[in-house]
Amino acid sequence: MAAASRSRPPVAIAPEPGGIPGLAQAVERGGGTLCDLPRARALIWSSPQAAGLSDRLAASPGVGWVQLPYAGVERFRDVLDRQRLWTCAKGVYGRAVAEHALALILAGLRRIARCAQERVWLAPAGRTLHGATVVVIGGGGIGRALVELLAPFRCDVTVVRRSGGALPHVRVVDPGQARDAVARADVVVLAVPLTAATDGLVDADFLRRMRDDAWLVNVGRGAVVRTDDLVTALEGGRLGGAALDVTDPEPLPEGHPLWSLDDCIVTPHAANPPELGDPVLLDLVADNVARFAANRTLRGSIDVDLAY
């Protein structure tokens, strides 16, 4: 990577800084100088899509670092290379998404969504989260934040993660043990990125291993779940329910079976709305620009081989 200037590195924003309001100010706050792409040493990519990025990089050989705007980078797999540093927003959205996951868990176990849709007085029913067995698949920022939120409920928590070592007060297992871990869970939460290893992780076999009263909560990526298998399990009464902030396909089409199932809650990828996510992204950009200027380790580094 080309060495960064310690005084105001030239940074470009593309496609346009207006896509995420405040990006230009964040670059300047971090000590960078805005410039056009041919002169840039760093690029803040403001689009959630990869279209056009390769062409821009080819025309900007001096770019040694690219900041992507969100935590998920599966759309950028074909663009990632080893000629420059790549970072994303992983880790900074954890608290907001974990809060949404907790809301979905409670809404499912306490039948809140079902009752809210009715226009008649239902018989009391529901289960408590206190003391429940929860399996969290994914030990990144979302998973760690969710573990903290679950602490007051005194849950028996198992976290499935591929690396990173132990976490306080919870059991940690590797991904090879995930299907065994979910067999005793009241709630299974998916908080993993979409990679080759997680694509279709939750299939018919995975769902058969879950208890027939367990809830599946997905705040990771829609394609981690085989949607047709989930529909079959829910229609057959083989799950307590599913609460999904992400789906495959996404957006979930009008008339899709998931919309009509009483034991399925769907929110429109709303766990991290712009009013919550943009401020922390802008802080990350400012911090990384300052780190780049000082030749310090950048936050949110992407493993090019894993595309995460």
C-alpha positions as CSV (number, residue, x, y, z in Angstrom):
1,M,0.0,0.0,0.0
2,A,1.3,3.5,-0.8
3,A,2.2,5.4,2.4
4,A,-0.3,7.8,3.6
5,S,0.6,11.4,4.2
6,R,0.6,12.3,7.9
7,S,-0.9,15.7,7.0
8,R,-4.3,15.7,5.5
9,P,-4.4,12.7,3.1
10,P,-6.3,13.2,-0.1
11,V,-9.6,11.3,0.1
12,A,-12.3,10.9,-2.6
13,I,-15.9,10.1,-2.1
14,A,-17.8,8.1,-4.8
15,P,-20.2,7.8,-6.3
16,E,-21.5,11.0,-4.7
17,P,-21.2,12.2,-1.1
18,G,-24.9,13.1,-1.0
19,G,-25.8,9.4,-0.8
20,I,-24.9,9.4,2.9
21,P,-25.3,13.0,4.3
22,G,-22.3,14.2,6.2
23,L,-19.7,12.0,4.6
24,A,-17.7,15.0,3.3
25,Q,-17.7,16.6,6.8
26,A,-16.6,13.3,8.3
27,V,-13.6,13.1,6.0
28,E,-12.6,16.6,6.9
29,R,-13.3,15.9,10.6
30,G,-10.8,13.1,10.4
31,G,-8.2,15.3,8.9
32,G,-8.6,14.4,5.3
33,T,-8.7,16.6,2.2
34,L,-11.4,16.0,-0.3
35,C,-10.2,15.5,-3.8
36,D,-11.1,14.0,-7.2
37,L,-10.4,10.3,-7.7
38,P,-7.2,10.5,-9.9
39,R,-5.4,12.2,-7.0
40,A,-6.9,10.2,-4.2
41,R,-5.0,8.0,-1.8
42,A,-8.2,6.8,-0.1
43,L,-11.7,6.2,-1.4
44,I,-14.9,6.3,0.7
45,W,-17.4,4.3,-1.3
46,S,-20.9,5.6,-0.5
47,S,-23.1,3.1,-2.5
48,P,-24.4,-0.2,-1.1
49,Q,-23.8,-1.6,-4.6
50,A,-20.4,-2.5,-6.2
51,A,-21.4,-1.3,-9.7
52,G,-18.8,1.1,-11.0
53,L,-16.3,0.6,-8.2
54,S,-13.8,-1.5,-10.3
55,D,-13.7,1.1,-13.1
56,R,-13.1,3.9,-10.6
57,L,-10.3,2.0,-8.9
58,A,-8.7,1.1,-12.3
59,A,-8.6,4.9,-13.0
60,S,-7.2,5.6,-9.6
61,P,-3.9,3.7,-9.0
62,G,-3.0,5.8,-6.0
63,V,-5.9,4.5,-3.9
64,G,-4.4,2.4,-1.1
65,W,-7.5,2.1,1.1
66,V,-11.2,1.7,0.3
67,Q,-13.9,2.2,3.0
68,L,-17.2,0.4,2.2
69,P,-20.4,1.8,3.7
70,Y,-22.1,-1.1,5.5
71,A,-21.2,-4.2,7.5
72,G,-22.2,-6.7,4.9
73,V,-19.8,-6.9,1.9
74,E,-21.1,-9.9,0.0
75,R,-21.9,-7.7,-3.0
76,F,-18.3,-6.6,-3.2
77,R,-16.7,-10.1,-3.3
78,D,-15.6,-9.8,-7.0
79,V,-14.0,-6.4,-6.4
80,L,-12.0,-7.1,-3.3
81,D,-8.2,-7.4,-3.9
82,R,-4.9,-7.6,-2.1
83,Q,-3.5,-4.5,-3.7
84,R,-5.1,-2.2,-1.1
85,L,-6.7,-2.1,2.3
86,W,-10.4,-2.7,2.5
87,T,-12.6,-1.8,5.5
88,C,-16.3,-1.9,6.2
89,A,-18.7,-0.9,9.0
90,K,-18.7,-4.2,10.8
91,G,-18.9,-3.9,14.5
92,V,-20.3,-0.4,14.7
93,Y,-24.0,-1.3,14.2
94,G,-24.0,-4.0,16.8
95,R,-26.0,-2.3,19.6
96,A,-28.8,-1.1,17.3
97,V,-29.3,-4.5,15.6
98,A,-29.0,-6.4,18.9
99,E,-31.7,-4.2,20.4
100,H,-34.0,-5.1,17.4
101,A,-33.1,-8.8,17.8
102,L,-34.2,-8.6,21.5
103,A,-37.4,-6.9,20.5
104,L,-38.1,-9.7,18.0
105,I,-37.4,-12.4,20.6
106,L,-39.8,-10.9,23.1
107,A,-42.5,-10.2,20.4
108,G,-42.3,-13.9,19.4
109,L,-42.2,-15.5,22.8
110,R,-44.9,-13.2,24.3
111,R,-47.1,-13.3,21.2
112,I,-47.1,-9.5,20.9
113,A,-47.1,-9.4,17.1
114,R,-50.0,-11.9,16.9
115,C,-52.1,-10.1,19.4
116,A,-51.5,-6.7,17.8
117,Q,-52.8,-7.9,14.5
118,E,-56.1,-9.3,16.0
119,R,-59.3,-7.5,16.5
120,V,-60.7,-9.9,19.0
121,W,-59.6,-10.7,22.6
122,L,-57.3,-13.7,22.5
123,A,-56.8,-16.2,25.3
124,P,-53.7,-15.4,27.4
125,A,-50.6,-17.2,26.2
126,G,-46.8,-16.8,25.9
127,R,-43.5,-17.8,27.3
128,T,-40.8,-15.9,29.3
129,L,-37.3,-15.1,28.2
130,H,-36.1,-15.3,31.8
131,G,-33.9,-18.4,32.1
132,A,-34.4,-19.4,28.5
133,T,-31.8,-21.3,26.4
134,V,-30.6,-19.0,23.6
135,V,-28.1,-19.9,20.8
136,V,-26.6,-16.9,19.1
137,I,-24.9,-17.9,15.8
138,G,-22.3,-15.2,15.2
139,G,-20.0,-13.7,17.8
140,G,-19.2,-10.4,16.1
141,G,-20.5,-7.0,17.2
142,I,-24.2,-7.9,17.0
143,G,-23.7,-11.2,18.8
144,R,-21.6,-9.6,21.6
145,A,-24.1,-6.8,22.1
146,L,-27.0,-9.2,22.2
147,V,-25.3,-11.3,24.9
148,E,-25.0,-8.1,27.0
149,L,-28.7,-7.3,26.5
150,L,-29.7,-10.9,27.5
151,A,-27.7,-10.7,30.8
152,P,-30.6,-9.4,32.9
153,F,-32.8,-12.3,31.7
154,R,-30.3,-14.8,33.1
155,C,-30.5,-16.9,29.9
156,D,-28.4,-19.9,29.3
157,V,-26.5,-18.6,26.2
158,T,-24.3,-20.4,23.7
159,V,-22.5,-18.4,21.0
160,V,-21.4,-20.1,17.8
161,R,-18.3,-18.3,16.4
162,R,-15.5,-19.3,14.1
163,S,-12.8,-17.3,15.9
164,G,-12.2,-14.7,18.6
165,G,-11.9,-16.9,21.7
166,A,-14.0,-17.0,24.8
167,L,-16.8,-14.5,25.8
168,P,-17.6,-13.8,29.5
169,H,-20.5,-15.7,31.1
170,V,-21.5,-17.6,27.9
171,R,-20.6,-20.9,26.3
172,V,-18.7,-20.6,23.0
173,V,-18.6,-23.3,20.4
174,D,-17.3,-23.5,16.9
175,P,-19.5,-23.6,13.8
176,G,-19.2,-27.4,13.5
177,Q,-21.2,-27.7,16.7
178,A,-24.0,-25.3,15.6
179,R,-26.5,-28.0,14.6
180,D,-26.1,-29.8,17.9
181,A,-26.3,-26.6,19.9
182,V,-29.7,-25.6,18.5
183,A,-31.4,-28.8,19.5
184,R,-32.0,-27.6,23.0
185,A,-32.6,-23.9,22.3
186,D,-35.8,-21.9,23.1
187,V,-34.5,-19.2,20.7
188,V,-31.9,-19.3,17.9
189,V,-30.6,-16.0,16.7
190,L,-28.7,-15.6,13.4
191,A,-26.2,-12.7,13.5
192,V,-23.7,-13.8,10.9
193,P,-22.7,-12.3,7.5
194,L,-23.4,-14.0,4.3
195,T,-20.3,-16.0,3.3
196,A,-19.7,-19.2,1.5
197,A,-19.9,-21.0,4.8
198,T,-23.2,-19.4,6.0
199,D,-25.1,-19.3,2.7
200,G,-28.1,-21.7,3.3
201,L,-26.8,-22.7,6.7
202,V,-30.4,-22.9,8.0
203,D,-31.9,-25.6,5.8
204,A,-34.4,-28.4,6.3
205,D,-32.0,-30.5,8.4
206,F,-31.0,-27.5,10.6
207,L,-34.7,-26.7,11.2
208,R,-35.5,-30.4,12.0
209,R,-32.9,-30.3,14.7
210,M,-34.6,-27.3,16.4
211,R,-37.4,-27.9,19.0
212,D,-40.9,-27.6,17.7
213,D,-41.6,-24.7,20.1
214,A,-38.3,-22.8,19.4
215,W,-38.2,-19.4,17.7
216,L,-35.8,-18.6,14.9
217,V,-34.7,-14.9,14.7
218,N,-32.7,-13.6,11.8
219,V,-30.9,-10.2,11.9
220,G,-28.0,-11.3,9.8
221,R,-28.6,-11.9,6.1
222,G,-31.7,-13.4,4.4
223,A,-29.8,-16.0,2.4
224,V,-28.4,-17.6,5.5
225,V,-31.9,-19.3,5.7
226,R,-33.4,-21.4,3.0
227,T,-36.7,-19.7,2.7
228,D,-38.7,-22.5,1.2
229,D,-37.5,-24.9,4.0
230,L,-38.5,-22.3,6.6
231,V,-42.0,-22.0,5.1
232,T,-42.4,-25.8,5.1
233,A,-41.3,-26.0,8.7
234,L,-43.7,-23.2,9.8
235,E,-46.6,-24.5,7.8
236,G,-46.1,-28.0,9.3
237,G,-46.0,-26.7,12.9
238,R,-42.4,-27.8,13.4
239,L,-41.3,-24.4,14.9
240,G,-42.6,-22.1,17.5
241,G,-42.1,-19.3,15.0
242,A,-39.7,-17.1,13.1
243,A,-38.9,-13.4,13.4
244,L,-37.1,-12.0,10.4
245,D,-35.6,-8.6,9.8
246,V,-33.9,-10.0,6.6
247,T,-35.3,-12.3,4.0
248,D,-34.5,-14.1,0.8
249,P,-35.7,-12.7,-1.5
250,E,-35.5,-9.1,-0.2
251,P,-37.7,-7.1,-0.2
252,L,-40.1,-9.9,0.5
253,P,-42.7,-9.9,-2.4
254,E,-46.3,-9.1,-1.8
255,G,-48.2,-12.4,-1.4
256,H,-45.2,-14.4,-0.2
257,P,-46.3,-17.2,2.2
258,L,-44.3,-15.8,5.0
259,W,-46.6,-12.8,5.2
260,S,-49.7,-14.9,5.9
261,L,-48.3,-17.1,8.7
262,D,-49.4,-16.3,12.2
263,D,-46.2,-17.5,13.7
264,C,-43.9,-15.4,11.5
265,I,-42.9,-11.8,12.2
266,V,-41.3,-9.8,9.3
267,T,-39.7,-6.4,9.7
268,P,-38.4,-4.6,6.6
269,H,-34.6,-4.7,7.3
270,A,-35.3,-2.1,9.9
271,A,-32.8,-3.1,12.6
272,N,-30.5,-0.3,11.7
273,P,-32.4,2.6,10.2
274,P,-30.4,5.6,8.8
275,E,-31.2,7.8,11.8
276,L,-29.4,5.2,14.0
277,G,-26.8,3.9,11.6
278,D,-25.5,7.0,9.8
279,P,-24.1,8.8,12.8
280,V,-21.9,5.8,13.9
281,L,-20.8,5.3,10.2
282,L,-19.7,8.9,10.0
283,D,-17.8,8.5,13.3
284,L,-16.1,5.4,11.9
285,V,-15.1,7.2,8.7
286,A,-13.7,10.2,10.6
287,D,-11.7,7.8,12.9
288,N,-10.4,5.7,10.0
289,V,-9.3,8.8,8.0
290,A,-7.3,9.9,11.1
291,R,-5.8,6.4,11.5
292,F,-4.9,6.3,7.8
293,A,-3.2,9.6,8.1
294,A,-1.2,8.4,11.0
295,N,-0.4,4.9,9.5
296,R,-2.4,3.3,12.3
297,T,-4.5,0.1,12.1
298,L,-7.9,0.8,10.5
299,R,-11.1,-0.3,12.1
300,G,-13.4,-2.8,10.3
301,S,-10.7,-4.5,8.3
302,I,-12.1,-7.0,5.7
303,D,-10.6,-10.4,5.3
304,V,-10.4,-10.6,1.5
305,D,-10.4,-14.5,1.5
306,L,-13.5,-14.7,3.6
307,A,-15.1,-11.6,2.1
308,Y,-16.0,-10.3,5.5
